[in-house]
Each structure stands twice: as structure tokens, then as C-alpha cells.
Amino acid sequence: IGIPIRIHFSWLVVFGLITWSLSTFYFPQAAPDLPAASYWIKGILAALLLFASVGFHELAHSLVARKYNISIESITLFIFGGVAQMRGEPPHPKAEFRIAIAGPLSSFLLSIIFFFLTLNTVGGVKALFAYVAQINLILGLFNLIPGFPMDGGRVLRSLIWEKKKNFFYATRKASGVGQKIAIFFIF
């Protein structure tokens, strides 16, 4: 694809925490009576699948951006998710909308795929696929929160931009909503 994907060192911390929590809490409850090594293997696989899911989410943004001749410098995965480094802004509100919505839609697609995989599996593998389906659903929904510069904030900006025909006005309004959401989360 030609887009460099970088991993920030903070992702190693997340990888370790996710692996540990899933291996010691989630999988033993979801699939009891399996050997401890099985839980650790599934914990590692789940962390890797989460990592791949976030990468897929960012690639979706990047591929749609490329359709609008916006070059992608790189994708960086870090403790709070990922970010695609775009060079430039979308040329019009529809491009902004499509680029922004591509990530959450890709997460929802992965959630559906892994959900259907749970229907044909049992035990620890079913628990693994159920976790990845659930985490992708959460990832898609969380990214739709209209807090600029998150995906939902960019969707909001595209809608305001389309209505008011002013990119800077839309950016200010979407940023204001994002600040209010950030304050809400702080409280």
C-alpha cells in the first residue's frame, strides 16, 4: 500500500496490559477449565487482533483520503489508538465526511465479521472472537463521539461545512463541541 505504519513505544504498554488482563480475568471466566497457557495465547492473539483492528481502521481513513489525492505520510499506532498523518485537508465536505466515516465503518465491519465467526466456534476461540467483535463495536462507536478531531468531530465538521459553506467556521464550531465533550469526560 506504500503507507508506513509506525508503532509508538506506548503501544507495548497497552499490549502488555491487554494481554495480562485478558489472560488472567476475561478468558478464565469466558472459557473455564482450559490450561493457563491457553489463556495467555488467547490474550496475546486478542491484543494482536486489537492492534490489527486499529491499524485497519486507520488504513480505511488513509485509503479513502488517497481517493481525494491527499497523501498519507504515515500511520502511527499508540496508547490511545492510532492516527493517520494526512498532508492537507479534504477538498470539500463530502470528502471530509467519507474520510472520517471510513474508520468507524471499518470497525463495524470487523465487529460483524468476528461476531459471525463466534457462531461457528466454541470455548476459548469463541471467547476470543467475541472479545474482538465487541472491542471493534466499541471502537467504532467511541470514534463517532462528535469530539473534534476524532472521527465523529470530523463528521460533524463536514456537516457544518456543507451547511455553512465555510471550512474555518465549521472547524471552530466542531472544535467547540469537542472541547465541551472533553470537559464532560474530565468530570
Contact map, one row per residue, 1 for C-alpha under 8 A:
1110000000000000000000000000000000000000000000000000000000000000000000000000000000000000000000000000000000000000000000000000000000000000000000000000000000000000000000000000000000000000000
1111000000000000000000000000000000000000000000000000000000000000000000000000000000000000000000000000000000000000000000000000000000000000000000000000000000000000000000000000000000000000000
1111100000000000000000000000000000000000000000000000000000000000000000011110000000000000000000000000000000000000000000000000000000000000000000000000000000000000000000000000000000000000000
0111110000000000000000000000000000000000000000000000000000000000000000001110000000000000000000000000000000000000000000000000000000000000000000000000000000000000000000000000000000000000000
0011111000000000000000000000000000000000000000000000000000000000000000000111100000000000000000000000000000000000000000000000000000000000000000000000000000000000000000000000000000000000000
0001111100000000000000000000000000000000000000000000000000000000000000000111100000000000000000000000000000000000000000000000000000000000000000000000000000000000000000000000000000000000000
0000111110100000000000000000000000000000000000000000000000000000000000000001110000000000000000000000000000000000000000000000000000000000000000000000000000000000000000000000000000000000000
0000011111110000000000000000000000000000000000000000000000000000000000000001111000000000000000000000000000000000000000000000000000000000000000000000000000000000000000000000000000000000000
0000001111111000000000000000000000000000000000000000000000000000000000000000010000000000000000000000000000000000000000000000000000000000000000000000000000000000000000000000000000000000000
0000000111111100000000000000000000000000000000000000000000000000000000000000011000000000000000000000000000000000000000000000000000000000000000000000000000000000000000000000000000000000000
0000001111111110000000000000000000000000000000000000000000000000000000000000111000000000000000000000000000000000000000000000000000000000000000000000000000000000000000000000000000000000000
0000000111111111000000000000000000000000000000000000000000000000000000000000000000000000000000000000000000000000000000000000000000000000000000000000000000000000000000000000000000000000000
0000000011111111100000000000000000000000000000000000000000000000000000000000001000000000000000000000000000000000000000000000000000000000000000000000000000000000000000000000000000000000000
0000000001111111110000000000000000000000000000000000000000000000000000000000001000000000000000000000000000000000000000000000000000000000000000000000000000000000000000000000000000000000000
0000000000111111111000000000000000000000000100110000000000000000000000000000000000000000000000000000000000000000000000000000000000000000000000000000000000000000000000000000000000000000000
0000000000011111111100000000000000000000000000000000000000000000000000000000000000000000000000000000000000000000000000000000000000000000000000000000000000000000000000000000000000000000000
0000000000001111111110000000000000000000000000000000000000000000000000000000000000000000000000000000000000000000000000000000000000000000000000000000000000000000000000000000000000000000000
0000000000000111111111000000000000000000001000100000000000000000000000000000000000000000000000000000000000000000000000000000000000000000000000000000000000000000000000000000000000000000000
0000000000000011111111100000000000000001001101100000000000000000000000000000000000000000000000000000000000000000000000000000000000000000000000000000000000000000000000000000000000000000000
0000000000000001111111110000000000000001001000000000000000000000000000000000000000000000000000000000000000000000000000000000000000000000000000000000000000000000000000000000000000000000000
0000000000000000111111111100000000000000001000000000000000000000000000000000000000000000000000000000000000000000000000000000000000000000000000000000000000000000000000000000000000000000000
0000000000000000011111111110000000000011011000000000000000000000000000000000000000000000000000000000000000000000000000000000000000000000000000000000000000000000000000000000000000000000000
0000000000000000001111111111000000010011111000000000000000000000000000000000000000000000000000000000000000000000000000000000000000000000000000000000000000000000000000000000000000000000000
0000000000000000000111111111000000000011000000000000000000000000000000000000000000000000000000000000000000000000000000000000000000000000000000000000000000000000000000000000000000000000000
0000000000000000000011111111100000000000000000000000000000000000000000000000000000000000000000000000000000000000000000000000000000000000000000000000000000000000000000000000000000000000000
0000000000000000000011111111110000000000000000000000000000000000000000000000000000000000000000000000000000000000000000000000000000000000000000000000000000000000000000000000000000000000000
0000000000000000000001111111111100000010011000000000000000000000000000000000000000000000000000000000000000000000000000000001001100000000000000000000000000000000000000000000000000000000000
0000000000000000000000111111111111000010000000000000000000000000000000000000000000000000000000000000000000000000000000000000000000000000000000000000000000000000000000000000000000000000000
0000000000000000000000001111111100000000000000000000000000000000000000000000000000000000000000000000000000000000000000000000000000000000000000000000000000000000000000000000000000000000000
0000000000000000000000000111111100000000000000000000000000000000000000000000000000000000000000000000000000000000000000000011001000000000000000000000000000000000000000000000000000000000000
0000000000000000000000000011111111000000000000000000000000000000000000000000000000000000000000000000000000000000000000000011001000000000000000000000000000000000000000000000000000000000000
0000000000000000000000000011111111000000000000000000000000000000000000000000000000000000000000000000000000000000000000000000000000000000000000000000000000000000000000000000000000000000000
0000000000000000000000000001001111100000000000000000000000000000000000000000000000000000000000000000000000000000000000000000000000000000000000000000000000000000000000000000000000000000000
0000000000000000000000000001001111110110000000000000000000000000000000000000000000000000000000000000000000000000000000000001000000000000000000000000000000000000000000000000000000000000000
0000000000000000000000000000000011111110000000000000000000000000000000000000000000000000000000000000000000000000000000000000000000000000000000000000000000000000000000000000000000000000000
0000000000000000000000100000000001111111000000000000000000000000000000000000000000000000000000000000000000000000000000000000000000000000000000000000000000000000000000000000000000000000000
0000000000000000000000000000000000111111100000000000000000000000000000000000000000000000000000000000000000000000000000000000000000000000000000000000000000000000000000000000000000000000000
0000000000000000000000000000000001111111110000000000000000000000000000000000000000000000000000000000000000000000000000000001000000000000000000000000000000000000000000000000000000000000000
0000000000000000000001110011000001111111111000000000000000000000000000000000000000000000000000000000000000000000000000000001000000000000000000000000000000000000000000000000000000000000000
0000000000000000001101110000000000011111111100000000000000000000000000000000000000000000000000000000000000000000000000000000000000000000000000000000000000000000000000000000000000000000000
0000000000000000000000100000000000001111111110000000000000000000000000000000000000000000000000000000000000000000000000000000000000000000000000000000000000000000000000000000000000000000000
0000000000000000000001100010000000000111111111000000000000000000000000000000000000000000000000000000000000000000000000000001100100000000000000000000000000000000000000000000000000000000000
0000000000000000011111100010000000000011111111100000000000000000000000000000000000000000000000000000000000000000000000000000000000000000000000000000000000000000000000000000000000000000000
0000000000000010001000000000000000000001111111110000000000000000000000000000000000000000000000000000000000000000000000000000000000000000000000000000000000000000000000000000000000000000000
0000000000000000000000000000000000000000111111111000000000000000000000000000000000000000000000000000000000000000000000000000000100000000000000000000000000000000000000000000000000000000000
0000000000000000001000000000000000000000011111111100000000000000000000000000000000000000000000000000000000000000000000000000000100110000000000000000000000000000000000000000000000000000000
0000000000000010011000000000000000000000001111111110000000000000000000000000000000000000000000000000000000000000000000000000000000000000000000000000000000000000000000000000000000000000000
0000000000000010000000000000000000000000000111111111000000000000000000000000000000000000000000000000000000000000000000000000000000000000000000000000000000000000000000000000000000000000000
0000000000000000000000000000000000000000000011111111100000000000000000000000000000000000000000000000000000000000000000000000000000010000000000000000000000000000000000000000000000000000000
0000000000000000000000000000000000000000000001111111110000000000000000000000000000000000000000000000000000000000000000000000000000010011000000000000000000000000000000000000000000000000000
0000000000000000000000000000000000000000000000111111111000000000000000000000000000000000000000000000000000000000000000000000000000000000000000000000000000000000000000000000000000000000000
0000000000000000000000000000000000000000000000011111111100000000000000000000000000000000000000000000000000000000000000000000000000000000000000000000000000000000000000000000000000000000000
0000000000000000000000000000000000000000000000001111111110000000000000000000000000000000000000000000000000100100000000000000000000000001000000000000000000000000000000000000000000000000000
0000000000000000000000000000000000000000000000000111111111000000000000000000100011000000000000000000000000000000000000000000000000000000000000000000000000000000000000000000000000000000000
0000000000000000000000000000000000000000000000000011111111100000000000000010100001000000000000000000000000000000000000000000000000000000000000000000000000000000000000000000000000000000000
0000000000000000000000000000000000000000000000000001111111110000000000000000000000000000000000000000001001100000000000000000000000000000000000000000000000000000000000000000000000000000000
0000000000000000000000000000000000000000000000000000111111111000000000000000000000000000000000000000011101100000000000000000000000000000000000000000000000000000000000000000000000000000000
0000000000000000000000000000000000000000000000000000011111111100000000000010000001110000000000000000001000000000000000000000000000000000000000000000000000000000000000000000000000000000000
0000000000000000000000000000000000000000000000000000001111111110000000000010000000010000000000000000001000000000000000000000000000000000000000000000000000000000000000000000000000000000000
0000000000000000000000000000000000000000000000000000000111111111000000000000000000000000000000000010011001000000000000000000000000000000000000000000000000000000000000000000000000000000000
0000000000000000000000000000000000000000000000000000000011111111100000000000000000010000000000000011111000000000000000000000000000000000000000000000000000000000000000000000000000000000000
0000000000000000000000000000000000000000000000000000000001111111110000010000000000010100000000000010000000000000000000000000000000000000000000000000000000000000000000000000000000000000000
0000000000000000000000000000000000000000000000000000000000111111111000000000000000000000000000000000000000000000000000000000000000000000000000000000000000000000000000000000000000000000000
0000000000000000000000000000000000000000000000000000000000011111111100000000000000000000000000000110010000000000000000000000000000000000000000000000000000000000000000000000000000000000000
0000000000000000000000000000000000000000000000000000000000001111111111110000000000000100010000100010000000000000000000000000000000000000000000000000000000000000000000000000000000000000000
0000000000000000000000000000000000000000000000000000000000000111111111110000000000000000000000000000000000000000000000000000000000000000000000000000000000000000000000000000000000000000000
0000000000000000000000000000000000000000000000000000000000000011111111000000000000000000000000000000000000000000000000000000000000000000000000000000000000000000000000000000000000000000000
0000000000000000000000000000000000000000000000000000000000000001111111000000000000000000011000100000000000000000000000000000000000000000000000000000000000000000000000000000000000000000000
0000000000000000000000000000000000000000000000000000000000000000111111100000000000000000000000000000000000000000000000000000000000000000000000000000000000000000000000000000000000000000000
0000000000000000000000000000000000000000000000000000000000000000111111110000000000000111110000000000000000000000000000000000000000000000000000000000000000000000000000000000000000000000000
0000000000000000000000000000000000000000000000000000000000000000110011111000000000000111000000000000000000000000000000000000000000000000000000000000000000000000000000000000000000000000000
0010000000000000000000000000000000000000000000000000000000000100110001111110000000011110000000000000000000000000000000000000000000000000000000000000000000000000000000000000000000000000000
0011000000000000000000000000000000000000000000000000000000000000000000111110000000011110000000000000000000000000000000000000000000000000000000000000000000000000000000000000000000000000000
0011110000000000000000000000000000000000000000000000000000000000000000011111000000011100000000000000000000000000000000000000000000000000000000000000000000000000000000000000000000000000000
0011110000000000000000000000000000000000000000000000001001100000000000011111100001111000000000000000000000000000000000000000000000000000000000000000000000000000000000000000000000000000000
0000111100000000000000000000000000000000000000000000000000000000000000000111110001111000000000000000000000000000000000000000000000000000000000000000000000000000000000000000000000000000000
0000111100100000000000000000000000000000000000000000011000000000000000000011111011100000000000000000000000000000000000000000000000000000000000000000000000000000000000000000000000000000000
0000001111100000000000000000000000000000000000000000000000000000000000000001111111000000000000000000000000000000000000000000000000000000000000000000000000000000000000000000000000000000000
0000000101101100000000000000000000000000000000000000000000000000000000000000111110000000000000000000000000000000000000000000000000000000000000000000000000000000000000000000000000000000000
0000000000000000000000000000000000000000000000000000000000000000000000000000011111000000000000000000000000000000000000000000000000000000000000000000000000000000000000000000000000000000000
0000000000000000000000000000000000000000000000000000010000000000000000000000111111100000000000000000000000000000000000000000000000000000000000000000000000000000000000000000000000000000000
0000000000000000000000000000000000000000000000000000011001000000000000000011110111110000000000000000000000000000000000000000000000000000000000000000000000000000000000000000000000000000000
0000000000000000000000000000000000000000000000000000000001000000000000000011100011111000000000000000000000000000000000000000000000000000000000000000000000000000000000000000000000000000000
0000000000000000000000000000000000000000000000000000000001101100000000011111000001111100000000000000000000000000000000000000000000000000000000000000000000000000000000000000000000000000000
0000000000000000000000000000000000000000000000000000000000000000000000011111000000111110000000000000000000000000000000000000000000000000000000000000000000000000000000000000000000000000000
0000000000000000000000000000000000000000000000000000000000000100100001111100000000011111100000000000000000000000000000000000000000000000000000000000000000000000000000000000000000000000000
0000000000000000000000000000000000000000000000000000000000000000000001111000000000001111100000000000000000000000000000000000000000000000000000000000000000000000000000000000000000000000000
0000000000000000000000000000000000000000000000000000000000000000000001100000000000000111110000000000000000000000000000000000000000000000000000000000000000000000000000000000000000000000000
0000000000000000000000000000000000000000000000000000000000000000000001000000000000000111111000000000000000000000000000000000000000000000000000000000000000000000000000000000000000000000000
0000000000000000000000000000000000000000000000000000000000000000100101000000000000000001111110110000000000000000000000000000000000000000000000000000000000000000000000000000000000000000000
0000000000000000000000000000000000000000000000000000000000000000000100000000000000000000111110110000000000000000000000000000000000000000000000000000000000000000000000000000000000000000000
0000000000000000000000000000000000000000000000000000000000000000000000000000000000000000011111110000000000000000000000000000000000000000000000000000000000000000000000000000000000000000000
0000000000000000000000000000000000000000000000000000000000000000000000000000000000000000011111111000000000000000000000000000000000000000000000000000000000000110110000000000000000000000000
0000000000000000000000000000000000000000000000000000000000000000000000000000000000000000000111111100000000000000000000000000000000000000000000000000000000000100010000000000000000000000000
0000000000000000000000000000000000000000000000000000000000000000100100000000000000000000011111111110000000000000000000000000000000000000000000000000000000000000000000000000000000000000000
0000000000000000000000000000000000000000000000000000000000000000000000000000000000000000011111111111000000000000000000000000000000000000000000000000000001100100000000000000000000000000000
0000000000000000000000000000000000000000000000000000000000000000000000000000000000000000000011111111100000000000000000000000000000000000000000000000000001100110000000000000000000000000000
0000000000000000000000000000000000000000000000000000000000000001000000000000000000000000000001111111110000000000000000000000000000000000000000000000000000000000000000000000000000000000000
0000000000000000000000000000000000000000000000000000000000011101100000000000000000000000000000111111111000000000000000000000000000000000000000000000000000000000000000000000000000000000000
0000000000000000000000000000000000000000000000000000000000001000000000000000000000000000000000011111111100000000000000000000000000000000000000000000001101100000000000000000000000000000000
0000000000000000000000000000000000000000000000000000000000001000000000000000000000000000000000001111111110000000000000000000000000000000000000000000001100100000000000000000000000000000000
0000000000000000000000000000000000000000000000000000000010011001000000000000000000000000000000000111111111000000000000000000000000000000000000000000000000000000000000000000000000000000000
0000000000000000000000000000000000000000000000000000000111111000000000000000000000000000000000000011111111100000000000000000000000000000000100000000001000000000000000000000000000000000000
0000000000000000000000000000000000000000000000000000000010000000000000000000000000000000000000000001111111110000000000000000000000000000001110110000001000000000000000000000000000000000000
0000000000000000000000000000000000000000000000000000000000000000000000000000000000000000000000000000111111111000000000000000000000000000000100000000000000000000000000000000000000000000000
0000000000000000000000000000000000000000000000000000000110010000000000000000000000000000000000000000011111111100000000000000000000000000000100000000000000000000000000000000000000000000000
0000000000000000000000000000000000000000000000000000100110000000000000000000000000000000000000000000001111111110000000000000000000000001101100000000000000000000000000000000000000000000000
0000000000000000000000000000000000000000000000000000000000000000000000000000000000000000000000000000000111111111000000000000000000000001100100000000000000000000000000000000000000000000000
0000000000000000000000000000000000000000000000000000000000000000000000000000000000000000000000000000000011111111100000000000000000000000000000000000000000000000000000000000000000000000000
0000000000000000000000000000000000000000000000000000100000000000000000000000000000000000000000000000000001111111110000000000000000001001000000000000000000000000000000000000000000000000000
0000000000000000000000000000000000000000000000000000000000000000000000000000000000000000000000000000000000111111111000000000000000011111100000000000000000000000000000000000000000000000000
0000000000000000000000000000000000000000000000000000000000000000000000000000000000000000000000000000000000011111111100000000000000001000000000000000000000000000000000000000000000000000000
0000000000000000000000000000000000000000000000000000000000000000000000000000000000000000000000000000000000001111111110000000000000001000000000000000000000000000000000000000000000000000000
0000000000000000000000000000000000000000000000000000000000000000000000000000000000000000000000000000000000000111111111000000000011011000000000000000000000000000000000000000000000000000000
0000000000000000000000000000000000000000000000000000000000000000000000000000000000000000000000000000000000000011111111100000000011001000000000000000000000000000000000000000000000000000000
0000000000000000000000000000000000000000000000000000000000000000000000000000000000000000000000000000000000000001111111110000000000000000000000000000000000000000000000000000000000000000000
0000000000000000000000000000000000000000000000000000000000000000000000000000000000000000000000000000000000000000111111111000010010000000000000000000000000000000000000000000000000000000000
0000000000000000000000000000000000000000000000000000000000000000000000000000000000000000000000000000000000000000011111111100111011000000000000000000000000000000000000000000000000000000000
0000000000000000000000000000000000000000000000000000000000000000000000000000000000000000000000000000000000000000001111111000010000000000000000000000000000000000000000000000000000000000000
0000000000000000000000000000000000000000000000000000000000000000000000000000000000000000000000000000000000000000000111111100010000000000000000000000000000000000000000000000000000000000000
0000000000000000000000000000000000000000000000000000000000000000000000000000000000000000000000000000000000000000000011111110110000000000000000000000000000000000000000000000000000000000000
0000000000000000000000000000000000000000000000000000000000000000000000000000000000000000000000000000000000000000000001011111111000000000000000000000000000000000000000000000000000000000000
0000000000000000000000000000011000000000000000000000000000000000000000000000000000000000000000000000000000000000000000001111111000000000000000000000000000000000000000000000000000000000000
0000000000000000000000000010011001000110010000000000000000000000000000000000000000000000000000000000000000000000000000000111111100000000000000000000000000000000000000000000000000000000000
0000000000000000000000000000000000000000010000000000000000000000000000000000000000000000000000000000000000000000000001001111111110000000000000000000000000000000000000000000000000000000000
0000000000000000000000000000000000000000000000000000000000000000000000000000000000000000000000000000000000000000000011111111111111000000000000000000000000000000000000000000000000000000000
0000000000000000000000000010011000000000000000000000000000000000000000000000000000000000000000000000000000000000000001000111111111100000000000000000000000000000000000000000000000000000000
0000000000000000000000000010000000000000010011000000000000000000000000000000000000000000000000000000000000000000000000000001111111110000000000000000000000000000000000000000000000000000000
0000000000000000000000000000000000000000000000000000000000000000000000000000000000000000000000000000000000000000011011000000111111111000000000000000000000000000000000000000000000000000000
0000000000000000000000000000000000000000000000000000000000000000000000000000000000000000000000000000000000000000011001000000011111111100000000000000000000000000000000000000000000000000000
0000000000000000000000000000000000000000000001000000000000000000000000000000000000000000000000000000000000000000000000000000001111111110000000000000000000000000000000000000000000000000000
0000000000000000000000000000000000000000000001001100000000000000000000000000000000000000000000000000000000000010010000000000000111111111000000000000000000000000000000000000000000000000000
0000000000000000000000000000000000000000000000000000000000000000000000000000000000000000000000000000000000000111111000000000000011111111100000000000000000000000000000000000000000000000000
0000000000000000000000000000000000000000000000000000000000000000000000000000000000000000000000000000000000000010000000000000000001111111110000000000000000000000000000000000000000000000000
0000000000000000000000000000000000000000000000000100000000000000000000000000000000000000000000000000000000000010000000000000000000111111111000000000000000000000000000000000000000000000000
0000000000000000000000000000000000000000000000000100100000000000000000000000000000000000000000000000000000110110000000000000000000011111111100000000000000000000000000000000000000000000000
0000000000000000000000000000000000000000000000000000000000000000000000000000000000000000000000000000000000110010000000000000000000001111111110000000000000000000000000000000000000000000000
0000000000000000000000000000000000000000000000000000000000000000000000000000000000000000000000000000000000000000000000000000000000000111111111000000000000000000000000000000000000000000000
0000000000000000000000000000000000000000000000000000000000000000000000000000000000000000000000000000000100100000000000000000000000000011111111100000000000000000000000000000000000000000000
0000000000000000000000000000000000000000000000000000000000000000000000000000000000000000000000000000001111110000000000000000000000000001111111110000000000000000000000000000000000000000000
0000000000000000000000000000000000000000000000000000000000000000000000000000000000000000000000000000000100000000000000000000000000000000111111111000000000000000000000000000000000000000000
0000000000000000000000000000000000000000000000000000000000000000000000000000000000000000000000000000000000000000000000000000000000000000011111111000000000000000000000000000000000000000000
0000000000000000000000000000000000000000000000000000000000000000000000000000000000000000000000000000000100000000000000000000000000000000001111111100011100000000000000000000000000000000000
0000000000000000000000000000000000000000000000000000000000000000000000000000000000000000000000000000000100000000000000000000000000000000000111111100011110000000000000000000000000000000000
0000000000000000000000000000000000000000000000000000000000000000000000000000000000000000000000000000000000000000000000000000000000000000000011111110011110000000000000000000000000000000000
0000000000000000000000000000000000000000000000000000000000000000000000000000000000000000000000000000000000000000000000000000000000000000000000111111011111110000000000000000010011001000000
0000000000000000000000000000000000000000000000000000000000000000000000000000000000000000000000000000000000000000000000000000000000000000000000001111111110000000000000000000011011101100000
0000000000000000000000000000000000000000000000000000000000000000000000000000000000000000000000000000000000000000000000000000000000000000000000000111111111001000000000000000011011100000000
0000000000000000000000000000000000000000000000000000000000000000000000000000000000000000000000000000000000000000000000000000000000000000000000000011111111000000000000000000001001000000000
0000000000000000000000000000000000000000000000000000000000000000000000000000000000000000000000000000000000000000000000000000000000000000000000111111111111000000000000000000000000000000000
0000000000000000000000000000000000000000000000000000000000000000000000000000000000000000000000000001101100000000000000000000000000000000000000111111111111100000000000000000000000000000000
0000000000000000000000000000000000000000000000000000000000000000000000000000000000000000000000000001100000000000000000000000000000000000000000111111111111110000000000000000000000000000000
0000000000000000000000000000000000000000000000000000000000000000000000000000000000000000000000000000000000000000000000000000000000000000000000011111111111111000000000000000011011000000000
0000000000000000000000000000000000000000000000000000000000000000000000000000000000000000000000011001000000000000000000000000000000000000000000000101111111111100000000000000010000000000000
0000000000000000000000000000000000000000000000000000000000000000000000000000000000000000000000011001100000000000000000000000000000000000000000000100001111111110000000000000000000000000000
0000000000000000000000000000000000000000000000000000000000000000000000000000000000000000000000000000000000000000000000000000000000000000000000000100000111111111000000000000010000000000000
0000000000000000000000000000000000000000000000000000000000000000000000000000000000000000000000000000000000000000000000000000000000000000000000000001000011111111100000100110110000000000000
0000000000000000000000000000000000000000000000000000000000000000000000000000000000000000000011011000000000000000000000000000000000000000000000000000000001111111110000000100000000000000000
0000000000000000000000000000000000000000000000000000000000000000000000000000000000000000000010001000000000000000000000000000000000000000000000000000000000111111111000000000000000000000000
0000000000000000000000000000000000000000000000000000000000000000000000000000000000000000000000000000000000000000000000000000000000000000000000000000000000011111111110000100110000000000000
0000000000000000000000000000000000000000000000000000000000000000000000000000000000000000000010000000000000000000000000000000000000000000000000000000000000001111111111101110000000000000000
0000000000000000000000000000000000000000000000000000000000000000000000000000000000000000000011000000000000000000000000000000000000000000000000000000000000000111111111000000000000000000000
0000000000000000000000000000000000000000000000000000000000000000000000000000000000000000000000000000000000000000000000000000000000000000000000000000000000000011111110000000000000000000000
0000000000000000000000000000000000000000000000000000000000000000000000000000000000000000000000000000000000000000000000000000000000000000000000000000000000000001111111001100000000000000000
0000000000000000000000000000000000000000000000000000000000000000000000000000000000000000000000000000000000000000000000000000000000000000000000000000000000000001111111100000000000000000000
0000000000000000000000000000000000000000000000000000000000000000000000000000000000000000000000000000000000000000000000000000000000000000000000000000000000000000110111111100000000000000000
0000000000000000000000000000000000000000000000000000000000000000000000000000000000000000000000000000000000000000000000000000000000000000000000000000000000001000100011111110000000000000000
0000000000000000000000000000000000000000000000000000000000000000000000000000000000000000000000000000000000000000000000000000000000000000000000000000000000000000000001111111000000000000000
0000000000000000000000000000000000000000000000000000000000000000000000000000000000000000000000000000000000000000000000000000000000000000000000000000000000000000100101111111100000000000000
0000000000000000000000000000000000000000000000000000000000000000000000000000000000000000000000000000000000000000000000000000000000000000000000000000000000001101100101111111110000000000000
0000000000000000000000000000000000000000000000000000000000000000000000000000000000000000000000000000000000000000000000000000000000000000000000000000000000001000100000111111111000000000000
0000000000000000000000000000000000000000000000000000000000000000000000000000000000000000000000000000000000000000000000000000000000000000000000000000000000000000000000011111111100000000000
0000000000000000000000000000000000000000000000000000000000000000000000000000000000000000000000000000000000000000000000000000000000000000000000000000000000001001000000001111111110000000000
0000000000000000000000000000000000000000000000000000000000000000000000000000000000000000000000000000000000000000000000000000000000000000000000000111000011011001000000000111111111000000000
0000000000000000000000000000000000000000000000000000000000000000000000000000000000000000000000000000000000000000000000000000000000000000000000000011100010000000000000000011111111100000000
0000000000000000000000000000000000000000000000000000000000000000000000000000000000000000000000000000000000000000000000000000000000000000000000000000000000000000000000000001111111110000000
0000000000000000000000000000000000000000000000000000000000000000000000000000000000000000000000000000000000000000000000000000000000000000000000000111000010000000000000000000111111111000000
0000000000000000000000000000000000000000000000000000000000000000000000000000000000000000000000000000000000000000000000000000000000000000000000000111100010000000000000000000011111111100000
0000000000000000000000000000000000000000000000000000000000000000000000000000000000000000000000000000000000000000000000000000000000000000000000000011000000000000000000000000001111111110000
0000000000000000000000000000000000000000000000000000000000000000000000000000000000000000000000000000000000000000000000000000000000000000000000000000000000000000000000000000000111111111000
0000000000000000000000000000000000000000000000000000000000000000000000000000000000000000000000000000000000000000000000000000000000000000000000000110000000000000000000000000000011111111100
0000000000000000000000000000000000000000000000000000000000000000000000000000000000000000000000000000000000000000000000000000000000000000000000000010000000000000000000000000000001111111110
0000000000000000000000000000000000000000000000000000000000000000000000000000000000000000000000000000000000000000000000000000000000000000000000000000000000000000000000000000000000111111111
0000000000000000000000000000000000000000000000000000000000000000000000000000000000000000000000000000000000000000000000000000000000000000000000000000000000000000000000000000000000011111111
0000000000000000000000000000000000000000000000000000000000000000000000000000000000000000000000000000000000000000000000000000000000000000000000000000000000000000000000000000000000001111111
0000000000000000000000000000000000000000000000000000000000000000000000000000000000000000000000000000000000000000000000000000000000000000000000000000000000000000000000000000000000000111111
0000000000000000000000000000000000000000000000000000000000000000000000000000000000000000000000000000000000000000000000000000000000000000000000000000000000000000000000000000000000000011111
